[in-house]
Amino acid sequence: MHYRLIFVGFLVCGCSGDDAGGSGTDGSGTEGASSTSTAGSVTSPTPMTTVPTTSAGVSSDDAPSDTMADADTTSLTDGATEGEDSSSDGGTTGPLSNCDYETVDGMIVIEAESLPIVDEWVVSMAEPGFYGDGYIDWTGASSNGTPGNGEMTVTLYFGAPGRYRLQWRNRIGEGNNTTEHNDTWVSFPDVDGFFGRRDDDEDERRVYPRPLCEDADAMSAITDMDGVTTAGCPSGTSADGWFKVYSSGASDWSWSAFTSDNDAHEVVVEIAAAGDYTMMLSARADRHLLDRLVIHDVALDDAVVRAEENVETACR
C-alpha cells in the first residue's frame, strides 16, 4: 500500500499588515538551520513521511506501516514521470520530463525574474544588490486571506527522492517595518509531503497547511512516527494547501523563508520518486521582492546553497 499526502491548492494573495509574518524573536529570527554535512556534500536521501490519504487529502483509517523518524519511501506519484535519471546527484533530466527547472548537484536554483510573470508581478532592478538580471516585485494589492492572485506555476524535476528545503533571497520593498511587505503564498500540490519543520532538542515539530492540519487522524498518524513530537496547523494563515512563507528581518536582501508566525518553521517538501512536480507561488503581501529561490537537499550546507555564483538550473 502506498501512502501519500495530497494537497489541493487554491490561489491566494496578501500582505503582511495585520497578519504579519512575525520577526521570529522566539528563536525564529535567525535563519532556520537545516541538517548539514560537510559543505557541498550530499548524504543519502532522508526517508519520507507519508500520511494515508483519500483523494480529497483526508486521512484514511490505515496508519503508516513504518515509524521511522521521517517516513516511508513510496512509489512513483501522480506528479512524477517515469524514466528518471540514473545519476547519483540527480543532475540529468529524465527522458519523459516536461520540466522548467531541475535538480543539479542536489539543488534547484531559480532566478525569480525567469518565472512566468503574470498580473501585477513586475521585474525590477531598482534595488541594488540583486543576483542575476533583476528580481520580482508584487505591485498589486495584498491578499492576506485567500491565495490566487498573481499565481505562477512551474514544473520542477527532482532527480532523486528525499527531503528538500525551500529557501529564498528576498527583502521588503517598502518602509522599514520588516513584518510587512514580507511574504508570499507557496504550494506544492503533488509532492509526497509538504510541511514546516522545527527541531527542538532533537525532537521534530511540524505544521501542515490547512485543511490537512485540521484532520485529527492525519496529525495523529504523524505524531506516531518516531522523533515527531507535534503536528498541527501553523500560527497565522494558511488555506487550501498553501503556506504563507515569510522573511524575518529582511530590510535588505536576505536568505530567509519560514512559515508559522513567530514560531519559524523551515519549509520542507518530501519526494518519494524522481520525476516532475509542481510548485505554485501566489502574491500575498504587496511590495514583497523575490530575487532567487533554491529548493535543495537538506544535507547541503547553507554556504553552498546560498552562494552567489550558483547558476540557474533550467531544464535542458
C-alpha positions, 0 to 999 in steps of 0.5 A, a space after each residue: 500500500 502506498 501512502 501519500 499526502 495530497 494537497 489541493 491548492 487554491 490561489 491566494 494573495 496578501 500582505 503582511 499588515 495585520 497578519 504579519 509574518 512575525 520577526 521570529 524573536 522566539 528563536 525564529 529570527 535567525 535563519 532556520 538551520 537545516 541538517 548539514 554535512 560537510 559543505 557541498 556534500 550530499 548524504 543519502 536521501 532522508 526517508 519520507 513521511 507519508 500520511 494515508 490519504 483519500 483523494 480529497 487529502 483526508 486521512 484514511 483509517 490505515 496508519 503508516 506501516 513504518 515509524 521511522 523518524 521521517 517516513 516511508 519511501 513510496 512509489 512513483 506519484 501522480 506528479 512524477 514521470 517515469 524514466 528518471 535519471 540514473 545519476 547519483 546527484 540527480 543532475 540529468 533530466 529524465 527522458 519523459 520530463 516536461 520540466 522548467 527547472 531541475 535538480 543539479 548537484 542536489 539543488 534547484 536554483 531559480 532566478 525569480 525574474 525567469 518565472 512566468 510573470 503574470 498580473 501585477 508581478 513586475 521585474 525590477 532592478 531598482 534595488 541594488 544588490 540583486 543576483 542575476 538580471 533583476 528580481 520580482 516585485 508584487 505591485 498589486 494589492 495584498 491578499 492576506 486571506 485567500 491565495 490566487 492572485 498573481 499565481 505562477 506555476 512551474 514544473 520542477 524535476 527532482 532527480 532523486 527522492 528525499 527531503 528538500 528545503 525551500 529557501 529564498 533571497 528576498 527583502 521588503 520593498 517598502 518602509 522599514 517595518 520588516 513584518 510587512 511587505 514580507 511574504 508570499 503564498 507557496 504550494 506544492 500540490 503533488 509532492 509526497 509531503 509538504 510541511 514546516 519543520 522545527 527541531 527542538 532538542 532533537 525532537 521534530 515539530 511540524 505544521 501542515 497547511 490547512 485543511 490537512 492540519 485540521 484532520 485529527 487522524 492525519 496529525 495523529 498518524 504523524 505524531 506516531 512516527 518516531 522523533 515527531 513530537 507535534 503536528 498541527 496547523 501553523 500560527 497565522 494563515 494558511 488555506 487550501 494547501 498553501 503556506 504563507 512563507 515569510 522573511 524575518 528581518 529582511 530590510 535588505 536582501 536576505 536568505 530567509 523563508 519560514 512559515 508559522 508566525 513567530 514560531 519559524 518553521 523551515 519549509 520542507 517538501 518530501 519526494 518519494 520518486 524522481 520525476 516532475 512536480 509542481 510548485 505554485 507561488 501566489 502574491 500575498 503581501 504587496 511590495 514583497 521582492 523575490 530575487 532567487 529561490 533554491 529548493 535543495 537537499 537538506 544535507 547541503 550546507 547553507 554556504 553552498 546553497 546560498 552562494 552567489 555564483 550558483 547558476 540557474 538550473 533550467 531544464 535542458 
